[in-house]
Amino acid sequence: MIETPALPDAPPSDDNPWQPLPPRGAVFAAVGAALSMGLLFAVSCLVLMLVARQTHWVLAPMVAGLGGALLGAWFGWRRHRLTFWRLDAQSLGVRRGHMWQSESQVPVSRVQHLDLRRGPLERMAGLATLVVHTAGSRMNTVAVAGLAKADAERLRDRLARQLDHHDDAL
């Protein structure tokens, strides 16, 4: 198992503020996206065949499913590899994407509670999903999937500590 470097107790420096997700999580992201897109393409092709009354094209849904699975695996892999996180004294940041980038900043003052989720495959790979629940009605959760277990626990603990300190100041 590949060990990731320990998360420092101090906020990341300005030299390297964004931390990548561990590479071993990219396989899970690729498999999940491959299954989803492969099924979507196969069912779409089957529906189009039935609408067009072309039932003799038996292999078409399988080919479409395979093509969708390959495309989905590539998208899932890239999405995981282009996801970064950062924690500083004021907020947790999550940045995703290359061409269409999204960046979310969750101020510590808005954090309500924190969850760690670990399914059986994530446990086998030493990964976890950190779910940050925030105050407000729109976009009230931010989930960072594919974090190393140790990083997810440290992030949760540091956010909880910062939240406690912030509450004490009020």
C-alpha positions in Angstrom: 0.0 0.0 0.0 1.3 3.4 -0.9 1.6 5.8 2.0 0.7 9.4 1.5 2.7 12.1 3.3 1.3 13.2 6.6 -0.9 16.3 6.7 0.9 19.0 8.6 -0.8 20.5 11.6 -0.2 24.0 10.2 -2.2 25.2 7.2 -0.5 24.6 3.9 2.0 27.2 2.8 1.4 29.5 -0.2 4.0 27.5 -2.1 1.8 24.4 -2.4 -1.7 25.3 -1.2 -3.7 22.7 -3.1 -3.3 19.0 -2.2 -4.1 16.3 -4.7 -6.2 13.2 -3.9 -4.3 10.0 -3.6 -3.8 8.2 -7.0 -5.2 4.9 -5.8 -8.7 6.5 -5.6 -8.6 7.1 -9.3 -9.2 3.5 -10.0 -12.5 3.5 -8.0 -13.6 6.7 -9.7 -12.9 5.2 -13.1 -14.8 2.0 -12.4 -17.8 3.8 -11.0 -18.0 6.2 -14.0 -17.4 3.3 -16.4 -20.3 1.3 -15.0 -22.7 4.3 -15.0 -21.9 5.5 -18.5 -21.6 2.0 -20.0 -25.1 1.2 -18.7 -26.5 4.6 -19.9 -25.1 4.1 -23.4 -26.3 0.5 -23.7 -29.8 1.3 -22.5 -30.0 4.4 -24.8 -28.9 2.3 -27.8 -31.5 -0.4 -26.9 -34.3 2.2 -26.7 -33.2 3.8 -30.0 -33.2 0.3 -31.6 -36.7 -0.4 -30.4 -38.0 3.0 -31.5 -36.4 2.5 -35.0 -37.6 -1.2 -35.1 -34.1 -2.4 -35.8 -34.2 -5.4 -33.5 -31.8 -7.4 -35.7 -28.8 -5.2 -34.5 -28.2 -7.4 -31.4 -24.6 -6.4 -30.9 -25.2 -2.6 -31.0 -26.1 -2.2 -27.3 -23.1 -4.2 -26.3 -20.8 -2.1 -28.5 -22.4 1.1 -27.2 -22.1 -0.1 -23.6 -18.4 -0.9 -24.1 -17.8 2.5 -25.7 -19.7 4.3 -22.9 -17.7 2.3 -20.3 -14.4 3.3 -21.9 -15.4 7.0 -22.1 -16.8 6.9 -18.5 -13.6 5.3 -17.2 -11.5 8.1 -18.8 -13.8 10.8 -17.4 -13.8 9.3 -13.9 -10.0 8.9 -13.9 -9.5 12.5 -15.1 -12.1 14.0 -12.7 -10.3 12.3 -9.7 -6.8 13.3 -10.8 -8.0 16.9 -11.3 -9.6 17.3 -7.8 -7.6 19.1 -5.1 -8.4 20.3 -1.6 -7.0 22.9 0.8 -7.6 23.8 4.4 -6.5 27.1 5.9 -7.6 29.0 9.0 -10.7 30.4 7.4 -12.1 27.7 5.1 -11.9 24.3 3.4 -11.5 24.6 -0.4 -12.2 22.0 -3.1 -11.1 22.6 -6.7 -12.2 20.3 -9.5 -11.7 20.3 -13.3 -9.5 21.5 -16.0 -11.5 23.1 -18.8 -14.6 23.6 -16.7 -13.3 24.4 -13.3 -15.3 24.6 -10.1 -14.0 25.8 -6.8 -15.9 25.6 -3.5 -14.9 27.4 -0.3 -16.6 26.4 2.9 -16.0 28.9 5.6 -15.4 27.4 9.0 -18.1 29.6 10.5 -20.7 27.9 8.2 -19.8 24.3 9.2 -22.6 22.5 11.1 -21.2 19.0 11.4 -18.8 16.6 9.7 -19.1 13.0 8.6 -16.7 10.4 7.4 -18.0 7.7 5.1 -16.1 4.5 4.2 -17.7 1.8 2.2 -16.2 -1.7 2.0 -14.1 -0.9 -1.1 -12.9 2.4 0.4 -11.9 0.6 3.6 -9.9 -2.0 1.5 -8.1 0.8 -0.3 -7.5 3.0 2.8 -9.8 5.8 1.4 -12.6 7.8 2.9 -15.2 10.5 1.9 -15.4 13.6 4.1 -18.8 15.2 4.1 -19.0 18.7 5.4 -22.6 19.9 6.3 -23.0 23.6 6.2 -25.6 26.2 7.3 -27.9 27.4 4.5 -30.4 25.8 2.2 -28.6 25.8 -1.2 -25.6 23.5 -1.7 -25.6 22.7 2.0 -23.1 19.8 1.8 -19.6 19.5 0.3 -18.3 15.9 -0.1 -14.7 15.2 -0.9 -14.5 11.5 -2.0 -11.3 9.6 -2.5 -9.3 11.1 0.4 -6.7 9.0 2.1 -8.2 7.8 5.4 -5.5 9.6 7.5 -6.0 12.9 5.6 -9.8 12.6 5.9 -9.6 12.0 9.7 -7.1 14.9 10.1 -9.3 17.3 8.1 -12.3 16.3 10.1 -10.5 16.8 13.4 -8.9 20.1 12.3 -12.2 21.5 11.0 -13.9 20.4 14.2 -11.2 22.1 16.3 -11.3 25.2 14.2 -15.1 25.2 14.6 -14.8 24.9 18.3 -12.3 27.8 18.5 -14.6 29.9 16.3 -17.6 29.2 18.5 -15.6 30.2 21.6 -14.8 33.5 20.0 -18.5 34.3 19.5 
